[in-house]
């Protein structure tokens, strides 16, 4: 994914830049980044903020984990519903 493509995705989602320079998603939304290099894939889920510099994406999860990946290894991004839990039955339980 080119940097222009990634910027278009982030602009569409409505990210904002905080005072520390992190690109932050709107409240309640999370990203999953899909990366691959030499046939090995890595999915980075529940990303709440990003930094992009010198071809490196630093992704921070909602649990405080940090991931560093090369921008050219990124091939897709998905927008997750966020942290809200929907009401209803959980799998495996009756009643």
Biopython code that builds the backbone (N, CA, C, O; Angstrom):
import numpy as np
from Bio.PDB.StructureBuilder import StructureBuilder

atoms = [
    (1, "UNK", "N", (0.859, -1.170, 0.000)),
    (1, "UNK", "CA", (0.000, 0.000, 0.000)),
    (1, "UNK", "C", (0.908, 1.236, 0.000)),
    (1, "UNK", "O", (1.847, 1.333, 0.790)),
    (2, "UNK", "N", (0.612, 2.159, -0.888)),
    (2, "UNK", "CA", (1.411, 3.381, -0.921)),
    (2, "UNK", "C", (1.007, 4.302, 0.227)),
    (2, "UNK", "O", (-0.045, 4.124, 0.840)),
    (3, "UNK", "N", (1.849, 5.277, 0.505)),
    (3, "UNK", "CA", (1.530, 6.213, 1.579)),
    (3, "UNK", "C", (0.294, 7.040, 1.220)),
    (3, "UNK", "O", (-0.510, 7.370, 2.092)),
    (4, "UNK", "N", (0.142, 7.373, -0.067)),
    (4, "UNK", "CA", (-1.056, 8.108, -0.495)),
    (4, "UNK", "C", (-2.321, 7.296, -0.262)),
    (4, "UNK", "O", (-3.336, 7.840, 0.174)),
    (5, "UNK", "N", (-2.269, 5.999, -0.549)),
    (5, "UNK", "CA", (-3.425, 5.132, -0.323)),
    (5, "UNK", "C", (-3.760, 5.075, 1.161)),
    (5, "UNK", "O", (-4.927, 5.175, 1.538)),
    (6, "UNK", "N", (-2.743, 4.913, 2.006)),
    (6, "UNK", "CA", (-2.963, 4.852, 3.446)),
    (6, "UNK", "C", (-3.540, 6.168, 3.960)),
    (6, "UNK", "O", (-4.461, 6.164, 4.778)),
    (7, "UNK", "N", (-3.010, 7.285, 3.489)),
    (7, "UNK", "CA", (-3.534, 8.592, 3.915)),
    (7, "UNK", "C", (-4.994, 8.766, 3.496)),
    (7, "UNK", "O", (-5.788, 9.336, 4.243)),
    (8, "UNK", "N", (-5.347, 8.283, 2.316)),
    (8, "UNK", "CA", (-6.738, 8.361, 1.855)),
    (8, "UNK", "C", (-7.650, 7.552, 2.769)),
    (8, "UNK", "O", (-8.733, 8.015, 3.127)),
    (9, "UNK", "N", (-7.223, 6.346, 3.151)),
    (9, "UNK", "CA", (-8.003, 5.509, 4.069)),
    (9, "UNK", "C", (-8.165, 6.220, 5.405)),
    (9, "UNK", "O", (-9.271, 6.282, 5.942)),
    (10, "UNK", "N", (-7.086, 6.751, 5.944)),
    (10, "UNK", "CA", (-7.142, 7.413, 7.250)),
    (10, "UNK", "C", (-8.004, 8.674, 7.205)),
    (10, "UNK", "O", (-8.731, 8.964, 8.156)),
    (11, "UNK", "N", (-7.926, 9.423, 6.101)),
    (11, "UNK", "CA", (-8.776, 10.613, 5.957)),
    (11, "UNK", "C", (-10.248, 10.229, 5.879)),
    (11, "UNK", "O", (-11.101, 10.920, 6.435)),
    (12, "UNK", "N", (-10.551, 9.126, 5.190)),
    (12, "UNK", "CA", (-11.928, 8.650, 5.064)),
    (12, "UNK", "C", (-12.492, 8.262, 6.424)),
    (12, "UNK", "O", (-13.656, 8.524, 6.725)),
    (13, "UNK", "N", (-11.652, 7.635, 7.243)),
    (13, "UNK", "CA", (-12.075, 7.207, 8.581)),
    (13, "UNK", "C", (-12.293, 8.414, 9.492)),
    (13, "UNK", "O", (-13.146, 8.382, 10.379)),
    (14, "UNK", "N", (-11.526, 9.469, 9.271)),
    (14, "UNK", "CA", (-11.665, 10.673, 10.085)),
    (14, "UNK", "C", (-10.685, 10.748, 11.236)),
    (14, "UNK", "O", (-11.033, 11.222, 12.317)),
    (15, "UNK", "N", (-9.449, 10.282, 11.017)),
    (15, "UNK", "CA", (-8.447, 10.360, 12.074)),
    (15, "UNK", "C", (-8.077, 11.809, 12.338)),
    (15, "UNK", "O", (-8.205, 12.666, 11.464)),
    (16, "UNK", "N", (-7.618, 12.069, 13.548)),
    (16, "UNK", "CA", (-7.132, 13.396, 13.917)),
    (16, "UNK", "C", (-5.745, 13.242, 14.524)),
    (16, "UNK", "O", (-5.383, 12.169, 15.008)),
    (17, "UNK", "N", (-4.981, 14.312, 14.494)),
    (17, "UNK", "CA", (-3.630, 14.291, 15.055)),
    (17, "UNK", "C", (-3.648, 14.923, 16.432)),
    (17, "UNK", "O", (-4.126, 16.045, 16.603)),
    (18, "UNK", "N", (-3.122, 14.195, 17.423)),
    (18, "UNK", "CA", (-3.086, 14.733, 18.782)),
    (18, "UNK", "C", (-1.816, 15.578, 18.964)),
    (18, "UNK", "O", (-0.968, 15.600, 18.072)),
    (19, "UNK", "N", (-1.669, 16.270, 20.096)),
    (19, "UNK", "CA", (-0.500, 17.129, 20.312)),
    (19, "UNK", "C", (0.847, 16.390, 20.277)),
    (19, "UNK", "O", (1.880, 17.006, 20.013)),
    (20, "UNK", "N", (0.844, 15.096, 20.537)),
    (20, "UNK", "CA", (2.090, 14.317, 20.514)),
    (20, "UNK", "C", (2.421, 13.789, 19.119)),
    (20, "UNK", "O", (3.459, 13.154, 18.937)),
    (21, "UNK", "N", (1.555, 14.041, 18.127)),
    (21, "UNK", "CA", (1.801, 13.613, 16.760)),
    (21, "UNK", "C", (1.209, 12.271, 16.380)),
    (21, "UNK", "O", (1.438, 11.794, 15.269)),
    (22, "UNK", "N", (0.455, 11.651, 17.271)),
    (22, "UNK", "CA", (-0.202, 10.376, 16.969)),
    (22, "UNK", "C", (-1.446, 10.634, 16.133)),
    (22, "UNK", "O", (-2.168, 11.603, 16.366)),
    (23, "UNK", "N", (-1.694, 9.767, 15.162)),
    (23, "UNK", "CA", (-2.936, 9.785, 14.400)),
    (23, "UNK", "C", (-3.944, 8.955, 15.186)),
    (23, "UNK", "O", (-3.772, 7.746, 15.342)),
    (24, "UNK", "N", (-4.983, 9.596, 15.676)),
    (24, "UNK", "CA", (-5.965, 8.925, 16.528)),
    (24, "UNK", "C", (-7.278, 8.710, 15.788)),
    (24, "UNK", "O", (-7.749, 9.577, 15.051)),
    (25, "UNK", "N", (-7.855, 7.529, 16.005)),
    (25, "UNK", "CA", (-9.147, 7.208, 15.413)),
    (25, "UNK", "C", (-10.257, 7.874, 16.209)),
    (25, "UNK", "O", (-10.070, 8.218, 17.376)),
    (26, "UNK", "N", (-11.423, 8.057, 15.572)),
    (26, "UNK", "CA", (-12.576, 8.574, 16.313)),
    (26, "UNK", "C", (-12.914, 7.646, 17.484)),
    (26, "UNK", "O", (-12.665, 6.442, 17.432)),
    (27, "UNK", "N", (-13.470, 8.214, 18.510)),
    (27, "UNK", "CA", (-13.826, 7.471, 19.724)),
    (27, "UNK", "C", (-14.666, 6.241, 19.397)),
    (27, "UNK", "O", (-15.640, 6.326, 18.650)),
    (28, "UNK", "N", (-14.281, 5.095, 19.962)),
    (28, "UNK", "CA", (-15.043, 3.870, 19.798)),
    (28, "UNK", "C", (-14.716, 3.074, 18.554)),
    (28, "UNK", "O", (-15.314, 2.022, 18.329)),
    (29, "UNK", "N", (-13.774, 3.549, 17.726)),
    (29, "UNK", "CA", (-13.403, 2.808, 16.530)),
    (29, "UNK", "C", (-11.968, 2.319, 16.632)),
    (29, "UNK", "O", (-11.105, 2.989, 17.199)),
    (30, "UNK", "N", (-11.732, 1.141, 16.075)),
    (30, "UNK", "CA", (-10.406, 0.527, 16.070)),
    (30, "UNK", "C", (-10.089, 0.008, 14.676)),
    (30, "UNK", "O", (-10.997, -0.274, 13.893)),
    (31, "UNK", "N", (-8.812, -0.117, 14.367)),
    (31, "UNK", "CA", (-8.361, -0.629, 13.076)),
    (31, "UNK", "C", (-7.714, -1.988, 13.220)),
    (31, "UNK", "O", (-7.209, -2.342, 14.286)),
    (32, "UNK", "N", (-7.732, -2.744, 12.140)),
    (32, "UNK", "CA", (-6.882, -3.923, 12.006)),
    (32, "UNK", "C", (-6.005, -3.678, 10.794)),
    (32, "UNK", "O", (-6.502, -3.348, 9.717)),
    (33, "UNK", "N", (-4.702, -3.837, 10.965)),
    (33, "UNK", "CA", (-3.743, -3.685, 9.873)),
    (33, "UNK", "C", (-3.338, -5.070, 9.400)),
    (33, "UNK", "O", (-3.054, -5.949, 10.214)),
    (34, "UNK", "N", (-3.311, -5.266, 8.101)),
    (34, "UNK", "CA", (-2.928, -6.546, 7.502)),
    (34, "UNK", "C", (-1.597, -6.351, 6.783)),
    (34, "UNK", "O", (-1.504, -5.578, 5.829)),
    (35, "UNK", "N", (-0.581, -7.051, 7.244)),
    (35, "UNK", "CA", (0.753, -6.923, 6.668)),
    (35, "UNK", "C", (1.275, -8.299, 6.266)),
    (35, "UNK", "O", (0.817, -9.328, 6.764)),
    (36, "UNK", "N", (2.241, -8.291, 5.356)),
    (36, "UNK", "CA", (2.892, -9.540, 4.946)),
    (36, "UNK", "C", (4.273, -9.201, 4.391)),
    (36, "UNK", "O", (4.479, -8.158, 3.770)),
    (37, "UNK", "N", (5.208, -10.111, 4.633)),
    (37, "UNK", "CA", (6.569, -9.962, 4.112)),
    (37, "UNK", "C", (7.150, -11.341, 3.864)),
    (37, "UNK", "O", (7.178, -12.178, 4.767)),
    (38, "UNK", "N", (7.614, -11.581, 2.650)),
    (38, "UNK", "CA", (8.211, -12.866, 2.265)),
    (38, "UNK", "C", (7.327, -14.056, 2.626)),
    (38, "UNK", "O", (7.821, -15.078, 3.103)),
    (39, "UNK", "N", (6.032, -13.925, 2.402)),
    (39, "UNK", "CA", (5.107, -15.032, 2.619)),
    (39, "UNK", "C", (4.631, -15.214, 4.047)),
    (39, "UNK", "O", (3.868, -16.139, 4.327)),
    (40, "UNK", "N", (5.064, -14.352, 4.956)),
    (40, "UNK", "CA", (4.642, -14.438, 6.356)),
    (40, "UNK", "C", (3.732, -13.248, 6.644)),
    (40, "UNK", "O", (4.107, -12.098, 6.413)),
    (41, "UNK", "N", (2.528, -13.536, 7.152)),
    (41, "UNK", "CA", (1.576, -12.455, 7.411)),
    (41, "UNK", "C", (1.495, -12.132, 8.901)),
    (41, "UNK", "O", (1.781, -12.965, 9.760)),
    (42, "UNK", "N", (1.098, -10.906, 9.169)),
    (42, "UNK", "CA", (0.886, -10.439, 10.537)),
    (42, "UNK", "C", (-0.329, -9.533, 10.519)),
    (42, "UNK", "O", (-0.363, -8.538, 9.796)),
    (43, "UNK", "N", (-1.329, -9.883, 11.320)),
    (43, "UNK", "CA", (-2.513, -9.041, 11.488)),
    (43, "UNK", "C", (-2.387, -8.329, 12.820)),
    (43, "UNK", "O", (-2.171, -8.962, 13.853)),
    (44, "UNK", "N", (-2.520, -7.023, 12.794)),
    (44, "UNK", "CA", (-2.412, -6.217, 14.012)),
    (44, "UNK", "C", (-3.800, -5.673, 14.311)),
    (44, "UNK", "O", (-4.290, -4.779, 13.621)),
    (45, "UNK", "N", (-4.424, -6.215, 15.339)),
    (45, "UNK", "CA", (-5.818, -5.886, 15.654)),
    (45, "UNK", "C", (-5.910, -4.851, 16.770)),
    (45, "UNK", "O", (-4.968, -4.636, 17.533)),
    (46, "UNK", "N", (-7.070, -4.226, 16.835)),
    (46, "UNK", "CA", (-7.436, -3.285, 17.895)),
    (46, "UNK", "C", (-6.463, -2.111, 18.006)),
    (46, "UNK", "O", (-6.060, -1.720, 19.101)),
    (47, "UNK", "N", (-6.095, -1.556, 16.843)),
    (47, "UNK", "CA", (-5.204, -0.403, 16.791)),
    (47, "UNK", "C", (-6.023, 0.851, 17.045)),
    (47, "UNK", "O", (-7.045, 1.075, 16.396)),
    (48, "UNK", "N", (-5.570, 1.676, 17.997)),
    (48, "UNK", "CA", (-6.278, 2.910, 18.309)),
    (48, "UNK", "C", (-5.543, 4.152, 17.828)),
    (48, "UNK", "O", (-6.156, 5.209, 17.681)),
    (49, "UNK", "N", (-4.224, 4.046, 17.576)),
    (49, "UNK", "CA", (-3.478, 5.198, 17.092)),
    (49, "UNK", "C", (-2.263, 4.742, 16.292)),
    (49, "UNK", "O", (-1.756, 3.634, 16.471)),
    (50, "UNK", "N", (-1.807, 5.631, 15.399)),
    (50, "UNK", "CA", (-0.704, 5.323, 14.504)),
    (50, "UNK", "C", (0.261, 6.496, 14.430)),
    (50, "UNK", "O", (-0.100, 7.645, 14.682)),
    (51, "UNK", "N", (1.503, 6.169, 14.075)),
    (51, "UNK", "CA", (2.493, 7.169, 13.676)),
    (51, "UNK", "C", (3.163, 6.631, 12.424)),
    (51, "UNK", "O", (3.492, 5.447, 12.347)),
    (52, "UNK", "N", (3.364, 7.494, 11.453)),
    (52, "UNK", "CA", (4.007, 7.091, 10.206)),
    (52, "UNK", "C", (5.191, 8.011, 9.973)),
    (52, "UNK", "O", (5.024, 9.227, 9.868)),
    (53, "UNK", "N", (6.388, 7.438, 9.891)),
    (53, "UNK", "CA", (7.594, 8.236, 9.659)),
    (53, "UNK", "C", (8.655, 7.379, 8.989)),
    (53, "UNK", "O", (8.909, 6.248, 9.403)),
    (54, "UNK", "N", (9.270, 7.928, 7.950)),
    (54, "UNK", "CA", (10.399, 7.288, 7.269)),
    (54, "UNK", "C", (10.080, 5.872, 6.807)),
    (54, "UNK", "O", (10.937, 4.990, 6.867)),
    (55, "UNK", "N", (8.840, 5.647, 6.341)),
    (55, "UNK", "CA", (8.458, 4.338, 5.823)),
    (55, "UNK", "C", (8.122, 3.307, 6.878)),
    (55, "UNK", "O", (7.932, 2.133, 6.559)),
    (56, "UNK", "N", (8.045, 3.728, 8.140)),
    (56, "UNK", "CA", (7.721, 2.814, 9.245)),
    (56, "UNK", "C", (6.396, 3.244, 9.867)),
    (56, "UNK", "O", (6.180, 4.420, 10.159)),
    (57, "UNK", "N", (5.521, 2.270, 10.060)),
    (57, "UNK", "CA", (4.260, 2.515, 10.751)),
    (57, "UNK", "C", (4.401, 1.994, 12.170)),
    (57, "UNK", "O", (4.722, 0.824, 12.381)),
    (58, "UNK", "N", (4.161, 2.857, 13.133)),
    (58, "UNK", "CA", (4.102, 2.432, 14.537)),
    (58, "UNK", "C", (2.631, 2.414, 14.910)),
    (58, "UNK", "O", (1.954, 3.442, 14.883)),
    (59, "UNK", "N", (2.150, 1.231, 15.257)),
    (59, "UNK", "CA", (0.738, 1.062, 15.610)),
    (59, "UNK", "C", (0.643, 0.767, 17.104)),
    (59, "UNK", "O", (1.379, -0.070, 17.628)),
    (60, "UNK", "N", (-0.258, 1.451, 17.778)),
    (60, "UNK", "CA", (-0.462, 1.230, 19.219)),
    (60, "UNK", "C", (-1.862, 0.675, 19.420)),
    (60, "UNK", "O", (-2.847, 1.255, 18.965)),
    (61, "UNK", "N", (-1.936, -0.468, 20.115)),
    (61, "UNK", "CA", (-3.233, -1.116, 20.347)),
    (61, "UNK", "C", (-3.928, -0.491, 21.548)),
    (61, "UNK", "O", (-3.343, 0.299, 22.288)),
    (62, "UNK", "N", (-5.186, -0.864, 21.722)),
    (62, "UNK", "CA", (-5.934, -0.351, 22.871)),
    (62, "UNK", "C", (-5.464, -0.959, 24.184)),
    (62, "UNK", "O", (-5.900, -0.529, 25.252)),
    (63, "UNK", "N", (-4.574, -1.960, 24.124)),
    (63, "UNK", "CA", (-3.985, -2.546, 25.331)),
    (63, "UNK", "C", (-2.608, -1.964, 25.622)),
    (63, "UNK", "O", (-1.935, -2.401, 26.556)),
    (64, "UNK", "N", (-2.183, -0.978, 24.828)),
    (64, "UNK", "CA", (-0.892, -0.343, 25.036)),
    (64, "UNK", "C", (0.269, -1.023, 24.320)),
    (64, "UNK", "O", (1.415, -0.603, 24.482)),
    (65, "UNK", "N", (0.004, -2.059, 23.537)),
    (65, "UNK", "CA", (1.060, -2.741, 22.792)),
    (65, "UNK", "C", (1.485, -1.867, 21.617)),
    (65, "UNK", "O", (0.661, -1.155, 21.044)),
    (66, "UNK", "N", (2.767, -1.917, 21.254)),
    (66, "UNK", "CA", (3.280, -1.192, 20.101)),
    (66, "UNK", "C", (3.807, -2.182, 19.073)),
    (66, "UNK", "O", (4.464, -3.164, 19.416)),
    (67, "UNK", "N", (3.508, -1.905, 17.804)),
    (67, "UNK", "CA", (3.975, -2.724, 16.692)),
    (67, "UNK", "C", (4.646, -1.793, 15.694)),
    (67, "UNK", "O", (4.167, -0.686, 15.445)),
    (68, "UNK", "N", (5.760, -2.247, 15.124)),
    (68, "UNK", "CA", (6.490, -1.482, 14.121)),
    (68, "UNK", "C", (6.550, -2.316, 12.851)),
    (68, "UNK", "O", (7.072, -3.431, 12.864)),
    (69, "UNK", "N", (6.019, -1.785, 11.752)),
    (69, "UNK", "CA", (6.028, -2.509, 10.479)),
    (69, "UNK", "C", (6.421, -1.550, 9.359)),
    (69, "UNK", "O", (6.190, -0.344, 9.442)),
    (70, "UNK", "N", (7.017, -2.111, 8.315)),
    (70, "UNK", "CA", (7.351, -1.317, 7.144)),
    (70, "UNK", "C", (6.075, -0.974, 6.381)),
    (70, "UNK", "O", (5.217, -1.835, 6.180)),
    (71, "UNK", "N", (5.952, 0.265, 5.962)),
    (71, "UNK", "CA", (4.756, 0.705, 5.261)),
    (71, "UNK", "C", (4.518, -0.097, 3.989)),
    (71, "UNK", "O", (3.367, -0.363, 3.642)),
    (72, "UNK", "N", (5.576, -0.489, 3.287)),
    (72, "UNK", "CA", (5.384, -1.244, 2.045)),
    (72, "UNK", "C", (4.879, -2.662, 2.287)),
    (72, "UNK", "O", (4.435, -3.317, 1.344)),
    (73, "UNK", "N", (4.933, -3.156, 3.531)),
    (73, "UNK", "CA", (4.408, -4.484, 3.854)),
    (73, "UNK", "C", (2.912, -4.457, 4.175)),
    (73, "UNK", "O", (2.277, -5.507, 4.270)),
    (74, "UNK", "N", (2.360, -3.273, 4.338)),
    (74, "UNK", "CA", (0.928, -3.131, 4.616)),
    (74, "UNK", "C", (0.150, -3.299, 3.315)),
    (74, "UNK", "O", (0.459, -2.648, 2.317)),
    (75, "UNK", "N", (-0.871, -4.182, 3.324)),
    (75, "UNK", "CA", (-1.654, -4.363, 2.108)),
    (75, "UNK", "C", (-3.149, -4.137, 2.305)),
    (75, "UNK", "O", (-3.880, -4.058, 1.318)),
    (76, "UNK", "N", (-3.626, -4.030, 3.532)),
    (76, "UNK", "CA", (-5.048, -3.779, 3.756)),
    (76, "UNK", "C", (-5.274, -3.232, 5.162)),
    (76, "UNK", "O", (-4.464, -3.434, 6.066)),
    (77, "UNK", "N", (-6.401, -2.532, 5.321)),
    (77, "UNK", "CA", (-6.812, -1.976, 6.607)),
    (77, "UNK", "C", (-8.301, -2.222, 6.740)),
    (77, "UNK", "O", (-9.053, -2.028, 5.785)),
    (78, "UNK", "N", (-8.734, -2.650, 7.920)),
    (78, "UNK", "CA", (-10.179, -2.767, 8.149)),
    (78, "UNK", "C", (-10.557, -1.949, 9.370)),
    (78, "UNK", "O", (-9.791, -1.841, 10.327)),
    (79, "UNK", "N", (-11.737, -1.382, 9.320)),
    (79, "UNK", "CA", (-12.260, -0.596, 10.423)),
    (79, "UNK", "C", (-13.159, -1.488, 11.255)),
    (79, "UNK", "O", (-14.154, -2.020, 10.763)),
    (80, "UNK", "N", (-12.801, -1.646, 12.521)),
    (80, "UNK", "CA", (-13.573, -2.484, 13.428)),
    (80, "UNK", "C", (-14.640, -1.634, 14.104)),
    (80, "UNK", "O", (-14.535, -0.409, 14.174)),
    (81, "UNK", "N", (-15.670, -2.314, 14.600)),
    (81, "UNK", "CA", (-16.768, -1.615, 15.241)),
    (81, "UNK", "C", (-16.385, -0.897, 16.508)),
    (81, "UNK", "O", (-17.068, 0.042, 16.917)),
    (82, "UNK", "N", (-15.323, -1.312, 17.131)),
    (82, "UNK", "CA", (-14.895, -0.658, 18.354)),
    (82, "UNK", "C", (-15.051, -1.547, 19.557)),
    (82, "UNK", "O", (-15.049, -2.774, 19.455)),
    (83, "UNK", "N", (-15.185, -0.909, 20.695)),
    (83, "UNK", "CA", (-15.186, -1.635, 21.958)),
    (83, "UNK", "C", (-16.580, -1.893, 22.508)),
    (83, "UNK", "O", (-16.724, -2.516, 23.560)),
    (84, "UNK", "N", (-17.607, -1.422, 21.811)),
    (84, "UNK", "CA", (-18.964, -1.623, 22.304)),
    (84, "UNK", "C", (-19.353, -3.091, 22.178)),
    (84, "UNK", "O", (-19.099, -3.723, 21.152)),
    (85, "UNK", "N", (-19.970, -3.627, 23.227)),
    (85, "UNK", "CA", (-20.434, -5.014, 23.214)),
    (85, "UNK", "C", (-21.925, -5.005, 22.921)),
    (85, "UNK", "O", (-22.698, -4.338, 23.609)),
    (86, "UNK", "N", (-22.321, -5.741, 21.906)),
    (86, "UNK", "CA", (-23.734, -5.762, 21.558)),
    (86, "UNK", "C", (-24.482, -6.732, 22.471)),
    (86, "UNK", "O", (-23.943, -7.752, 22.902)),
    (87, "UNK", "N", (-25.722, -6.390, 22.749)),
    (87, "UNK", "CA", (-26.542, -7.257, 23.588)),
    (87, "UNK", "C", (-26.951, -8.472, 22.780)),
    (87, "UNK", "O", (-27.076, -8.403, 21.557)),
    (88, "UNK", "N", (-27.155, -9.566, 23.455)),
    (88, "UNK", "CA", (-27.584, -10.778, 22.778)),
    (88, "UNK", "C", (-26.962, -11.989, 23.423)),
    (88, "UNK", "O", (-26.264, -11.889, 24.431)),
    (89, "UNK", "N", (-27.221, -13.119, 22.835)),
    (89, "UNK", "CA", (-26.685, -14.372, 23.367)),
    (89, "UNK", "C", (-25.253, -14.581, 22.938)),
    (89, "UNK", "O", (-24.845, -14.175, 21.849)),
    (90, "UNK", "N", (-24.503, -15.216, 23.803)),
    (90, "UNK", "CA", (-23.138, -15.601, 23.463)),
    (90, "UNK", "C", (-23.160, -17.008, 22.921)),
    (90, "UNK", "O", (-23.995, -17.824, 23.309)),
    (91, "UNK", "N", (-22.239, -17.287, 22.024)),
    (91, "UNK", "CA", (-22.179, -18.605, 21.389)),
    (91, "UNK", "C", (-22.027, -19.690, 22.428)),
    (91, "UNK", "O", (-21.243, -19.559, 23.368)),
    (92, "UNK", "N", (-22.781, -20.765, 22.256)),
    (92, "UNK", "CA", (-22.653, -21.907, 23.134)),
    (92, "UNK", "C", (-23.569, -21.907, 24.344)),
    (92, "UNK", "O", (-23.592, -22.877, 25.103)),
    (93, "UNK", "N", (-24.319, -20.840, 24.533)),
    (93, "UNK", "CA", (-25.201, -20.764, 25.690)),
    (93, "UNK", "C", (-26.645, -20.662, 25.232)),
    (93, "UNK", "O", (-26.961, -19.893, 24.325)),
    (94, "UNK", "N", (-27.500, -21.419, 25.842)),
    (94, "UNK", "CA", (-28.911, -21.400, 25.515)),
    (94, "UNK", "C", (-29.668, -20.587, 26.550)),
    (94, "UNK", "O", (-29.257, -20.475, 27.705)),
    (95, "UNK", "N", (-30.771, -20.030, 26.111)),
    (95, "UNK", "CA", (-31.653, -19.342, 27.038)),
    (95, "UNK", "C", (-31.552, -17.928, 27.047)),
    (95, "UNK", "O", (-32.262, -17.263, 27.801)),
]
sb = StructureBuilder()
sb.init_structure("model")
sb.init_model(0)
sb.init_chain("A")
sb.init_seg("    ")
for serial, (resi, resn, name, xyz) in enumerate(atoms, 1):
    if name == "N":
        sb.init_residue(resn, " ", resi, " ")
    sb.init_atom(name, np.array(xyz, "f"), 0.0, 1.0, " ", f" {name:<3s}", serial, name[0])
structure = sb.get_structure()
